[in-house]
């Protein structure tokens, strides 16, 4: 397997900001529950691809941006995304040896855990009832993962090698 | 070639995570407890303004595209319809003017306190909240326009919600339907006062603590009572859709439907229950300004369709 090229950090941030835009794109009422976790997906991708450059602090900053846009208490998404980065740093060595399907399963677990954490934080900050619907985005994201990962890897090879 | 050690950063992510979790928790705590964070938040929101702008681009493009590409006849029809609507409204406005003066006179006769006109500015929707578990939206007026936290917002049909956060050029509005929103109302028919709380749906509100014997019927109009001092009195809020008397429950279960089109309206009015400190505020944006041509066309239609032709559309609310 050819050595994957090093992607400049500015490109990483560009794609992350693009994912942020997708994440907050307005959707029709009723469809919002089915929105994939774009930001979570792309953040996992970069955490796994470049674990020595993209990590917990990136998650914190991205989370703060998302908090500001969504108008939730400042720090809520910052917390969940830093935890996500930490989880990625724990498993990235194993993750790289997995097949795409296994990777998708692990993505489901990671995103599901992070979503659960987010729901807990929400119950702390106000009246809020946990519903199982919060797992739907994680499922959809996991299904999207193989395509996303393949596409980004191919793009990287074409643009930066 | 330098060989990179596999576990180059060792325990570092753990420490970083610890630091970030602490920082995030502190931020959340401060944000919840201290109102001073509003200002900080307002400043920080400037950073994400470009993202919000980019996000609203597709829908703007789409609406621009629909106007540009829609066919001539449809535009003409719409124009005609709008002209007729404007005519009806202007007629209504004339009658309201005379009623207002009559009302003021009657109040003076009775020595009752006079109503004050409520100031307002127009505003437009920037984005709806993308969080399926809460009901908020962002509008295009901020503290530069005098918007403040707690300010009521209406659309053409009724009360929409209140402002919860303000940044320089935009603000965030909590809608009536959100489960964390409640306001005091009175029944227009008999003056009974209740609290209306959102149910987490756009199309239903709960009227709380209604005794089984209270005179509440389907179809009753609920208007703001003005008792909390936040919303001015007399704005329509909702219409009662169902009253269920369950002998096992201490209160009747009363549901109401918001009159405002929470999901469909795009233009809103921000009300100023307290008079504005400066008078020269531009009430109508240029998007609302009536051009000379529009006025001309209204006058022209006025000639074509006499006002008394359709009395059914002219009854007062």
Contacts between the chains, C-beta under 8 A, distances in Angstrom:
chain1	res1	chain2	res2	distance
A	17	B	51	7.1
A	20	B	51	6.2
A	21	B	51	5.9
A	21	B	54	5.4
A	21	B	55	5.5
A	23	B	130	7.5
A	24	B	51	7.0
A	24	B	52	7.7
A	24	B	55	5.5
A	24	B	127	7.6
A	24	B	130	5.4
A	25	B	55	5.5
A	25	B	58	7.4
A	25	B	130	7.1
A	26	B	55	7.0
A	26	B	56	7.7
A	26	B	59	6.4
A	26	B	127	5.5
A	26	B	128	5.3
A	26	B	130	6.3
A	27	B	130	6.4
A	29	B	128	8.0
A	29	B	202	6.8
A	29	B	263	6.0
A	32	B	130	5.9
A	32	B	131	7.2
A	32	B	132	4.0
A	33	B	132	4.7
A	35	B	130	7.1
A	51	B	9	7.9
A	52	B	4	7.9
A	52	B	8	6.0
A	52	B	9	6.5
A	55	B	9	8.0
A	55	B	13	6.1
A	55	B	16	6.6
A	56	B	13	5.7
A	56	B	16	3.9
A	56	B	17	5.2
A	56	B	20	5.4
A	57	B	16	6.3
A	57	B	20	7.0
A	59	B	20	7.3
A	60	B	20	4.6
A	60	B	23	7.0
A	60	B	24	7.0
A	63	B	24	7.4
A	64	B	44	7.9
A	65	B	47	7.2
A	65	B	48	5.7
A	65	B	51	7.3
A	68	B	41	7.2
A	68	B	44	5.6
A	68	B	45	5.5
A	68	B	47	6.8
A	68	B	48	4.6
A	69	B	48	4.9
A	69	B	51	6.1
A	69	B	52	6.4
A	70	B	129	7.2
A	70	B	130	7.1
A	70	B	131	6.0
A	71	B	129	7.1
A	71	B	136	6.0
A	71	B	138	7.7
A	71	B	164	7.8
A	71	B	165	6.2
A	71	B	172	4.8
A	72	B	131	7.3
A	73	B	27	7.9
A	73	B	28	4.8
A	73	B	31	4.7
A	73	B	32	5.9
A	74	B	27	4.7
A	74	B	28	6.7
A	74	B	30	7.9
A	74	B	31	4.4
A	74	B	37	7.1
A	74	B	41	6.6
A	74	B	44	8.0
A	75	B	23	7.3
A	75	B	24	3.8
A	75	B	25	6.8
A	75	B	26	7.5
A	75	B	27	3.3
A	75	B	28	4.1
A	75	B	31	6.7
A	76	B	24	7.5
A	76	B	28	6.2
A	78	B	20	7.0
A	78	B	23	7.5
A	78	B	24	4.5
A	78	B	27	7.0
A	79	B	20	7.4
A	79	B	21	6.1
A	79	B	24	3.7
A	79	B	25	7.0
A	79	B	28	7.4
A	82	B	16	7.7
A	82	B	17	5.9
A	82	B	20	3.9
A	82	B	21	6.6
A	82	B	24	6.8
A	83	B	17	6.9
A	83	B	21	7.4
A	85	B	13	7.3
A	85	B	17	7.6
A	86	B	13	5.3
A	86	B	14	7.3
A	86	B	16	7.7
A	86	B	17	4.1
A	89	B	9	7.6
A	89	B	13	4.0
A	90	B	13	7.6
A	93	B	6	6.8
A	93	B	7	8.0
A	121	B	28	7.4
A	122	B	133	7.5
A	125	B	28	6.7
A	125	B	32	6.2
A	126	B	180	6.4
A	127	B	179	6.4
A	127	B	180	5.9
A	128	B	133	6.9
A	131	B	133	7.8
A	133	B	132	7.4
